[in-house]
Amino acid sequence: MVLELYLDLLSQPCRAVYIFAKKNNIPFMVKNIEMLKGQQFSEEINKVNILRKVPVLKDGDYTLEESTAILLYLSRKYNTPSHWYPPDMKKRGRVDEYLAWQLSTIRPSASKILWLKVVIPLFLGQQIPPEKLQDAIEDLTNSMRKLEEKFLQDKPFIVGAEISLADLVAIVELMQPLGAGWDIFESHPKLLEWRRRVEAAVGKDLFMEAHGRILNASELKNIRIDPPLQAQMKPMLLKMLK
């Protein structure tokens, strides 16, 4: 039975899973889920994931949620090259350290910029207060500084000479603000060079394929929001803006 991946490539964790599977020639079938149209609440998704989130992996009658768990499952099942998740315990520990750290730093900060600049105006039909966006930009800038100083330092990649899951997860997170029209790499030359190395290691065509939707600002601004989802999300989004 063919492996199934439920994905929305507007989601950075979904892009990491997609790139990893494609780069490593893992055979899979994509089940496209458009979250902004409320498709994560469909009966199909409920059958495989009661949390109604993506990405989701379905391998026969086995389902797995959470992108980090999926990436590690794929790396082990398909015996992918060891640089992705090194057998050396210290290098592996560094990958684990980054994957844990970014969950409360890079990921929420990068996502928040896209939500404030693009998604919330789509849902509410109004622009957000400039100070909210500025706070999010400052949070991400601080996290990027820590990424440089703590994790990347002067190495080609986070773990050393080769790309790892830490680099893949990091780059898809940092591409998120580009969908809001903010090139965060302009003022971070070291991270810009690192991005180019990651892109080359993944393959430029695959990299751009995975990020095509997030980089298409005009498409993002013209997405039609599912009305029931819009009504459901409105109170939460208004609370976020207070």
Backbone bond lengths (Angstrom), bond angles and torsions (degrees), N, CA, C in turn:
res aa  C-N    CA-C-N  psi(-1)  N-CA   C-N-CA  omega(-1)  CA-C   N-CA-C  phi
1 M - - - 1.466 - - 1.529 108.99 -
2 V 1.342 116.16 135.36 1.461 121.40 -176.88 1.526 110.72 -72.41
3 L 1.307 115.03 136.39 1.461 121.39 175.17 1.524 109.47 -61.23
4 E 1.332 117.42 136.34 1.462 122.01 178.08 1.521 109.32 -115.07
5 L 1.328 115.41 136.77 1.460 121.73 176.30 1.520 108.72 -123.61
6 Y 1.312 116.23 120.19 1.460 122.40 177.17 1.532 107.21 -90.73
7 L 1.336 115.88 115.75 1.460 120.11 -169.56 1.517 111.68 -139.06
8 D 1.317 115.15 150.97 1.462 124.25 164.80 1.526 105.60 -130.71
9 L 1.321 117.21 112.82 1.461 120.17 -172.63 1.527 113.57 -73.64
10 L 1.334 117.71 1.40 1.463 119.53 167.05 1.526 110.39 -75.31
11 S 1.324 115.80 -17.27 1.465 122.27 -179.51 1.516 109.59 -90.76
12 Q 1.334 115.83 128.14 1.460 118.67 -178.84 1.523 113.20 -64.56
13 P 1.352 121.57 -40.37 1.466 118.82 176.11 1.527 112.87 -61.31
14 C 1.326 116.48 -35.43 1.467 119.78 177.55 1.524 111.15 -64.79
15 R 1.327 116.96 -38.70 1.461 120.09 179.53 1.522 111.05 -65.50
16 A 1.332 117.29 -37.99 1.460 120.18 178.52 1.528 110.65 -62.14
17 V 1.320 116.53 -44.66 1.469 120.65 179.51 1.525 110.26 -64.78
18 Y 1.324 116.59 -43.80 1.470 121.30 -178.72 1.529 110.78 -61.47
19 I 1.335 116.72 -49.39 1.466 120.75 -179.32 1.525 110.55 -61.29
20 F 1.324 116.92 -44.18 1.457 120.28 -177.24 1.529 111.08 -62.97
21 A 1.321 116.42 -44.71 1.467 120.07 -179.36 1.527 111.72 -65.51
22 K 1.323 116.70 -43.65 1.471 120.40 -179.94 1.521 111.41 -67.77
23 K 1.307 117.45 -44.05 1.461 121.59 -177.84 1.523 111.13 -61.74
24 N 1.321 116.53 -33.84 1.459 121.01 -177.17 1.524 113.58 -97.91
25 N 1.336 115.25 14.90 1.478 121.29 175.10 1.528 112.39 54.83
26 I 1.315 116.07 36.98 1.463 121.31 176.33 1.530 108.06 -81.88
27 P 1.318 118.45 123.14 1.471 119.37 -179.60 1.525 111.10 -71.43
28 F 1.319 116.90 127.68 1.462 119.92 179.66 1.521 110.10 -155.82
29 M 1.307 114.56 160.58 1.460 122.41 174.93 1.517 108.65 -112.28
30 V 1.330 116.40 130.24 1.463 120.36 178.54 1.521 110.33 -85.64
31 K 1.307 115.57 130.82 1.458 122.45 169.19 1.525 106.13 -106.87
32 N 1.316 116.88 101.11 1.465 120.79 -175.55 1.529 110.91 -72.58
33 I 1.303 115.27 127.67 1.461 122.40 178.41 1.527 107.65 -123.16
34 E 1.326 117.51 122.68 1.461 121.12 178.02 1.526 108.73 -100.68
35 M 1.316 114.87 102.16 1.461 119.79 -174.13 1.521 112.64 -65.33
36 L 1.346 116.99 -35.40 1.465 119.19 -178.37 1.532 112.23 -71.80
37 K 1.330 115.78 -8.12 1.464 120.15 173.23 1.528 110.83 -103.95
38 G 1.328 115.68 7.06 1.457 119.76 175.68 1.511 114.80 77.53
39 Q 1.339 118.42 15.13 1.462 120.49 -175.26 1.529 112.76 -69.58
40 Q 1.339 117.55 -16.99 1.462 119.65 176.99 1.530 111.97 -69.16
41 F 1.333 116.44 -13.56 1.456 120.66 178.47 1.530 112.27 -96.87
42 S 1.326 116.59 8.39 1.463 120.47 -179.12 1.525 111.09 -72.00
43 E 1.316 115.80 161.88 1.459 121.07 178.70 1.523 111.28 -64.37
44 E 1.353 116.32 -32.69 1.464 120.32 178.94 1.528 110.85 -60.51
45 I 1.333 115.76 -45.89 1.466 119.57 179.54 1.523 110.56 -68.13
46 N 1.319 116.95 -39.30 1.464 120.01 -179.24 1.524 111.86 -58.85
47 K 1.328 116.33 -30.85 1.464 120.45 -179.03 1.524 111.99 -71.07
48 V 1.327 117.15 -28.10 1.465 119.52 -178.00 1.526 112.77 -106.38
49 N 1.335 117.13 -17.94 1.463 119.45 -176.22 1.520 109.87 -157.31
50 I 1.330 115.85 101.18 1.463 119.00 -178.40 1.527 111.66 -70.26
51 L 1.347 117.41 -13.40 1.463 120.11 176.32 1.522 111.13 -75.80
52 R 1.356 116.58 -15.39 1.473 123.00 177.82 1.526 111.77 56.60
53 K 1.322 115.27 46.60 1.459 121.82 177.60 1.527 108.65 -126.88
54 V 1.312 115.43 161.77 1.459 121.14 170.89 1.524 107.64 -126.67
55 P 1.339 117.54 154.21 1.464 128.12 6.40 1.529 112.66 -80.07
56 V 1.337 113.27 158.15 1.458 121.77 173.00 1.523 107.41 -133.72
57 L 1.313 116.23 136.55 1.461 122.51 174.30 1.516 108.28 -105.88
58 K 1.341 115.86 134.24 1.467 121.33 175.10 1.519 107.53 -125.52
59 D 1.305 115.80 112.98 1.462 122.65 -178.16 1.520 107.40 -118.87
60 G 1.337 116.08 90.93 1.459 119.94 -171.74 1.509 109.82 67.08
61 D 1.314 117.04 -124.10 1.466 119.82 178.66 1.533 112.04 -96.08
62 Y 1.341 115.70 11.96 1.459 120.92 179.59 1.520 109.35 -104.19
63 T 1.323 116.94 127.59 1.459 120.95 177.49 1.522 109.44 -119.45
64 L 1.327 114.64 149.37 1.464 120.63 -177.84 1.516 108.64 -142.89
65 E 1.326 115.73 135.45 1.451 121.90 178.87 1.526 109.44 -115.92
66 E 1.326 115.58 171.43 1.460 124.76 -179.57 1.528 110.02 75.66
67 S 1.327 114.62 122.39 1.463 120.89 -171.30 1.524 113.19 -61.47
68 T 1.334 118.35 -39.78 1.461 119.62 -179.43 1.523 110.71 -63.41
69 A 1.328 116.97 -43.68 1.466 120.64 177.78 1.524 110.61 -61.93
70 I 1.319 117.02 -39.38 1.466 120.94 -179.70 1.527 110.31 -66.62
71 L 1.327 117.30 -44.83 1.464 120.62 179.33 1.523 111.11 -60.07
72 L 1.308 117.53 -43.85 1.462 120.69 -179.98 1.526 111.44 -68.41
73 Y 1.315 116.93 -37.60 1.474 121.22 176.93 1.527 110.30 -61.27
74 L 1.334 116.10 -46.74 1.465 120.05 -179.67 1.522 111.12 -64.57
75 S 1.334 116.70 -40.36 1.470 119.52 -178.24 1.525 110.91 -64.54
76 R 1.319 117.26 -35.28 1.466 120.75 -178.62 1.521 111.77 -80.74
77 K 1.316 116.44 -45.17 1.467 118.74 -176.88 1.522 111.64 -64.70
78 Y 1.344 116.25 -39.47 1.464 119.68 -175.07 1.529 112.26 -101.85
79 N 1.328 116.68 9.78 1.463 121.39 173.83 1.532 110.96 47.86
80 T 1.307 115.95 54.29 1.466 121.12 -177.61 1.526 109.99 -70.64
81 P 1.336 117.92 161.74 1.463 120.68 -178.15 1.527 112.16 -50.39
82 S 1.328 115.92 140.37 1.464 121.37 -169.06 1.523 113.89 -66.14
83 H 1.352 117.57 -17.96 1.465 117.65 -178.98 1.524 112.11 -65.31
84 W 1.341 117.50 -23.03 1.459 119.51 179.88 1.526 110.95 -65.91
85 Y 1.331 116.30 -42.09 1.467 121.29 179.51 1.522 106.82 -142.68
86 P 1.336 116.85 84.02 1.465 122.23 -166.78 1.527 113.62 -58.15
87 P 1.332 117.03 143.02 1.472 120.73 176.54 1.529 112.70 -70.66
88 D 1.335 116.85 -25.30 1.458 120.38 175.87 1.527 109.28 -60.84
89 M 1.329 116.55 124.64 1.456 120.43 -171.79 1.531 113.30 -62.43
90 K 1.329 117.26 -35.88 1.460 119.18 -179.21 1.526 110.91 -70.75
91 K 1.325 116.52 -40.51 1.469 119.43 177.60 1.530 110.56 -67.53
92 R 1.316 115.83 -42.09 1.465 119.77 178.11 1.527 109.95 -62.46
93 G 1.325 116.13 -40.07 1.461 119.86 177.30 1.514 111.64 -60.74
94 R 1.334 117.95 -35.91 1.463 121.58 178.80 1.531 110.43 -67.27
95 V 1.350 116.46 -39.29 1.463 119.69 175.91 1.520 109.84 -63.15
96 D 1.328 116.24 -47.94 1.470 120.52 179.64 1.531 111.16 -59.37
97 E 1.323 115.64 -40.58 1.459 120.73 -179.59 1.526 110.52 -60.48
98 Y 1.340 116.15 -46.87 1.464 118.50 -179.66 1.529 111.26 -65.14
99 L 1.332 117.07 -44.23 1.465 120.27 -177.35 1.523 110.90 -61.38
100 A 1.337 117.00 -34.79 1.465 120.05 177.30 1.525 111.30 -73.64
101 W 1.328 116.72 -42.07 1.471 121.38 -176.63 1.518 112.29 -64.97
102 Q 1.313 117.28 -42.90 1.461 119.60 -172.33 1.527 113.10 -68.44
103 L 1.328 117.81 -19.34 1.462 120.44 -178.37 1.521 112.70 -62.01
104 S 1.331 117.22 -30.86 1.471 119.98 -177.93 1.525 112.24 -111.12
105 T 1.327 117.31 8.22 1.465 120.07 -176.87 1.532 111.30 -129.52
106 I 1.307 117.39 -82.73 1.462 121.44 -176.00 1.524 112.10 -59.97
107 R 1.340 116.57 -48.57 1.467 118.82 -173.81 1.531 112.80 -61.13
108 P 1.331 120.04 -54.43 1.469 117.83 -178.79 1.519 113.26 -64.96
109 S 1.330 118.29 -36.01 1.465 120.47 -179.10 1.527 111.16 -66.61
110 A 1.339 116.65 -46.23 1.461 120.51 -178.90 1.517 111.16 -66.45
111 S 1.325 116.43 -40.92 1.468 120.04 179.31 1.522 111.41 -65.62
112 K 1.323 115.81 -39.19 1.468 119.80 -176.24 1.528 111.74 -61.68
113 I 1.321 116.69 -36.05 1.470 119.54 179.45 1.520 110.70 -62.98
114 L 1.333 117.17 -44.56 1.464 120.41 178.30 1.527 110.64 -64.53
115 W 1.319 116.71 -41.39 1.459 119.58 -179.94 1.520 111.48 -64.75
116 L 1.323 116.98 -44.81 1.466 119.81 -178.35 1.523 112.22 -67.60
117 K 1.316 116.34 -38.38 1.467 120.61 -173.75 1.524 112.93 -84.49
118 V 1.343 117.08 -33.24 1.468 120.17 -172.13 1.528 112.85 -122.30
119 V 1.328 117.40 -54.39 1.461 120.20 -168.84 1.529 112.33 -71.17
120 I 1.332 117.88 -47.69 1.466 119.52 -178.65 1.532 112.02 -62.29
121 P 1.349 119.58 -43.53 1.465 118.00 173.88 1.519 113.53 -58.46
122 L 1.350 117.63 -32.94 1.461 120.07 176.71 1.527 110.96 -65.64
123 F 1.324 116.37 -41.95 1.463 121.00 -177.98 1.525 112.21 -73.85
124 L 1.326 116.84 -41.90 1.466 120.62 -171.18 1.520 113.62 -100.34
125 G 1.335 116.51 -15.86 1.460 119.38 -177.98 1.507 113.30 69.41
126 Q 1.339 116.68 27.74 1.460 120.90 179.56 1.524 109.76 -147.47
127 Q 1.319 116.42 153.72 1.449 120.98 178.14 1.524 109.75 -81.29
128 I 1.296 116.42 155.91 1.461 120.77 -177.94 1.530 109.80 -92.75
129 P 1.322 117.81 156.45 1.470 120.57 177.81 1.528 110.70 -59.69
130 P 1.335 118.32 133.53 1.473 121.08 -177.69 1.522 113.71 -55.89
131 E 1.329 116.98 -33.50 1.470 119.11 -177.67 1.528 111.83 -66.60
132 K 1.348 117.56 -28.99 1.460 120.74 177.17 1.522 110.27 -64.87
133 L 1.328 115.41 -44.39 1.461 119.87 179.39 1.519 110.66 -66.01
134 Q 1.325 116.70 -40.36 1.461 120.34 -179.66 1.527 111.39 -63.17
135 D 1.323 117.14 -39.39 1.471 120.66 177.36 1.521 110.86 -61.70
136 A 1.344 116.47 -41.94 1.463 120.84 -179.99 1.523 110.81 -66.08
137 I 1.327 116.91 -39.46 1.463 121.36 178.92 1.533 110.14 -64.25
138 E 1.317 116.77 -41.63 1.462 120.21 179.05 1.536 111.23 -64.79
139 D 1.338 116.19 -40.22 1.467 120.00 178.26 1.528 110.35 -61.10
140 L 1.338 116.41 -46.04 1.463 119.63 -178.76 1.520 110.80 -67.68
141 T 1.308 117.54 -38.96 1.468 120.78 178.87 1.529 110.58 -60.49
142 N 1.313 117.09 -42.04 1.466 120.64 177.53 1.526 111.40 -63.97
143 S 1.336 116.10 -40.60 1.466 119.76 179.31 1.521 111.19 -67.18
144 M 1.329 116.99 -37.23 1.458 120.52 178.67 1.526 110.68 -65.49
145 R 1.305 116.35 -36.98 1.467 119.97 177.43 1.537 110.35 -62.37
146 K 1.324 115.95 -40.44 1.469 119.73 177.87 1.522 111.14 -68.66
147 L 1.327 116.91 -36.71 1.460 120.56 175.76 1.527 110.40 -58.48
148 E 1.317 116.26 -44.38 1.464 121.05 179.13 1.527 111.53 -65.64
149 E 1.324 116.12 -51.65 1.464 120.65 -169.93 1.525 113.43 -77.91
150 K 1.317 116.58 -36.91 1.468 120.60 -175.83 1.529 112.41 -90.26
151 F 1.328 116.19 -46.45 1.463 119.55 -169.90 1.535 113.52 -98.96
152 L 1.314 117.48 -50.95 1.470 119.21 -175.51 1.526 111.52 -78.95
153 Q 1.320 115.89 -46.48 1.469 122.11 -177.52 1.539 109.32 52.76
154 D 1.339 118.26 -126.79 1.468 120.48 -179.67 1.533 112.02 -109.42
155 K 1.323 116.36 21.61 1.465 121.17 -178.90 1.524 110.11 -89.33
156 P 1.324 118.47 156.52 1.466 120.44 175.42 1.527 111.99 -62.84
157 F 1.338 115.84 -39.86 1.463 121.83 -179.86 1.531 108.56 -133.68
158 I 1.313 116.74 171.16 1.458 120.88 -172.34 1.528 112.47 -60.26
159 V 1.333 116.94 -37.69 1.457 119.99 -178.43 1.524 112.28 -94.02
160 G 1.318 117.37 -16.90 1.466 118.80 -178.94 1.509 112.44 152.60
161 A 1.326 115.94 -122.66 1.462 121.07 -171.22 1.520 113.95 -86.06
162 E 1.351 117.71 -14.77 1.463 120.21 -175.96 1.522 111.05 -128.41
163 I 1.318 114.45 157.38 1.459 120.76 178.54 1.524 110.21 -66.35
164 S 1.329 115.48 146.75 1.470 121.37 176.69 1.522 108.86 -134.54
165 L 1.328 115.38 177.93 1.465 119.70 175.99 1.527 111.08 -59.98
166 A 1.327 117.61 -29.83 1.464 120.44 178.69 1.523 110.87 -62.06
167 D 1.329 117.49 -44.02 1.468 121.12 179.09 1.521 111.01 -65.37
168 L 1.327 116.08 -42.57 1.459 119.84 -178.26 1.522 110.87 -62.10
169 V 1.324 116.46 -48.12 1.463 120.41 179.40 1.524 110.58 -63.54
170 A 1.332 116.82 -40.81 1.463 120.40 -178.91 1.523 111.52 -62.99
171 I 1.317 117.23 -44.47 1.470 119.13 -174.31 1.522 111.90 -69.37
172 V 1.337 118.31 -38.37 1.462 117.92 -179.85 1.527 111.05 -67.35
173 E 1.335 116.64 -31.40 1.462 119.31 176.41 1.525 110.74 -66.16
174 L 1.323 116.14 -44.54 1.461 120.04 -174.82 1.521 113.27 -76.22
175 M 1.316 117.67 -11.72 1.467 119.96 174.39 1.527 110.91 -79.29
176 Q 1.321 117.92 -17.35 1.465 121.97 -174.66 1.531 113.21 -58.30
177 P 1.346 119.90 -46.36 1.471 118.45 -179.50 1.524 114.34 -64.63
178 L 1.339 117.73 -18.83 1.466 119.35 177.99 1.522 110.67 -63.01
179 G 1.332 116.20 -28.11 1.461 119.94 176.23 1.512 112.23 -67.41
180 A 1.329 116.84 -19.16 1.465 122.12 176.78 1.524 111.63 -95.68
181 G 1.343 116.11 5.44 1.458 119.94 177.25 1.506 114.67 85.06
182 W 1.335 117.54 14.65 1.459 120.39 179.94 1.519 109.77 -113.39
183 D 1.321 117.24 113.59 1.457 121.84 178.61 1.522 108.45 -84.94
184 I 1.307 116.28 94.09 1.454 121.08 -174.21 1.522 112.75 -70.57
185 F 1.322 117.44 -14.51 1.463 120.07 -176.81 1.530 112.49 -82.48
186 E 1.323 117.51 -15.88 1.468 120.82 -175.98 1.523 112.46 -57.05
187 S 1.307 116.58 -40.62 1.468 120.38 -176.50 1.531 112.49 -97.58
188 H 1.327 116.29 12.17 1.466 121.22 179.34 1.526 108.85 -132.88
189 P 1.336 117.51 76.45 1.474 120.51 -175.08 1.524 113.77 -58.75
190 K 1.332 117.73 -35.06 1.468 119.41 178.99 1.528 110.60 -65.08
191 L 1.325 116.23 -42.07 1.459 119.89 178.59 1.522 111.50 -70.71
192 L 1.322 117.02 -30.32 1.459 120.22 176.42 1.523 110.27 -64.08
193 E 1.328 117.09 -44.12 1.466 120.34 177.85 1.522 110.93 -65.30
194 W 1.320 116.63 -39.21 1.470 120.84 176.24 1.514 110.47 -62.67
195 R 1.348 117.24 -43.02 1.463 120.04 178.23 1.530 110.20 -57.86
196 R 1.320 117.43 -42.47 1.463 120.73 -179.73 1.527 111.47 -63.89
197 R 1.329 116.66 -37.05 1.465 119.73 177.50 1.526 111.08 -67.94
198 V 1.328 116.93 -41.30 1.464 120.70 178.30 1.523 109.95 -63.84
199 E 1.322 116.09 -44.87 1.458 121.28 179.59 1.529 110.78 -59.55
200 A 1.333 116.88 -42.77 1.461 120.85 179.39 1.523 111.02 -66.84
201 A 1.339 116.78 -39.09 1.464 120.29 -179.52 1.526 111.40 -67.08
202 V 1.324 116.65 -37.20 1.466 121.50 178.22 1.522 110.41 -75.01
203 G 1.333 116.25 -38.00 1.461 122.36 -172.78 1.516 108.31 109.46
204 K 1.309 117.08 122.08 1.466 121.07 -173.38 1.526 112.14 -58.72
205 D 1.335 117.13 -41.80 1.468 119.33 -178.14 1.519 111.35 -62.16
206 L 1.325 117.00 -46.10 1.463 120.40 178.94 1.523 110.76 -65.46
207 F 1.320 116.72 -40.79 1.457 121.45 179.84 1.532 110.58 -58.99
208 M 1.320 116.61 -47.35 1.459 120.76 -178.59 1.524 111.62 -71.49
209 E 1.329 116.44 -34.81 1.466 119.96 176.74 1.529 110.53 -59.95
210 A 1.315 116.32 -46.27 1.461 120.60 -178.44 1.521 112.12 -66.78
211 H 1.338 116.87 -33.77 1.466 120.82 -175.58 1.525 113.44 -99.24
212 G 1.333 116.73 8.03 1.461 120.18 -175.77 1.521 113.95 -54.65
213 R 1.329 117.19 -45.91 1.473 119.85 -176.25 1.522 111.63 -71.23
214 I 1.337 116.79 -40.91 1.461 119.13 -176.75 1.520 110.74 -68.82
215 L 1.334 117.57 -25.91 1.457 120.83 -179.30 1.525 112.94 -89.27
216 N 1.323 116.56 -5.46 1.459 121.23 179.81 1.529 109.11 -95.47
217 A 1.319 116.51 85.06 1.466 121.65 -174.01 1.529 112.34 -60.78
218 S 1.335 117.04 -38.48 1.466 119.38 -178.06 1.525 110.75 -66.08
219 E 1.336 117.26 -36.85 1.469 119.93 177.15 1.519 110.84 -66.18
220 L 1.328 116.06 -42.11 1.458 119.87 -179.11 1.525 111.45 -60.16
221 K 1.327 115.69 -42.64 1.464 119.52 -175.80 1.519 112.92 -73.60
222 N 1.336 117.16 -12.09 1.463 120.82 -178.70 1.520 113.26 -110.34
223 I 1.336 116.73 11.27 1.462 119.78 177.44 1.529 109.23 -65.60
224 R 1.320 115.93 136.23 1.465 120.73 177.55 1.527 108.74 -89.83
225 I 1.314 115.73 121.12 1.457 121.22 -178.18 1.523 109.88 -81.80
226 D 1.326 115.34 135.84 1.453 120.86 176.34 1.535 109.45 -63.06
227 P 1.357 119.27 120.97 1.474 121.17 -175.39 1.533 114.92 -53.92
228 P 1.349 119.33 -47.02 1.472 117.76 177.78 1.532 112.50 -61.22
229 L 1.328 116.69 -37.43 1.466 119.91 177.68 1.522 110.17 -66.44
230 Q 1.336 116.19 -38.96 1.456 120.98 179.03 1.534 110.28 -60.16
231 A 1.327 116.69 -44.48 1.460 121.04 179.44 1.531 110.76 -66.31
232 Q 1.314 116.13 -38.46 1.459 120.57 -178.58 1.532 111.82 -68.00
233 M 1.335 116.50 -38.26 1.455 121.43 -174.80 1.525 113.63 -84.47
234 K 1.306 117.59 -21.83 1.467 120.86 -171.75 1.525 113.59 -55.39
235 P 1.346 120.42 -48.70 1.473 118.98 -179.55 1.533 112.77 -59.70
236 M 1.330 116.63 -40.40 1.462 120.00 -179.51 1.524 111.46 -65.63
237 L 1.338 116.19 -41.03 1.465 120.55 -178.70 1.521 111.47 -68.38
238 L 1.334 116.89 -39.51 1.469 120.45 176.85 1.526 110.57 -62.89
239 K 1.331 116.06 -38.45 1.462 120.33 177.80 1.526 110.66 -64.81
240 M 1.342 116.67 -36.55 1.470 121.64 179.91 1.525 110.47 -63.33
241 L 1.345 116.78 -30.31 1.465 120.74 -175.84 1.526 113.15 -85.86
242 K 1.320 117.86 -7.92 1.465 119.81 -178.96 1.537 110.84 -72.46
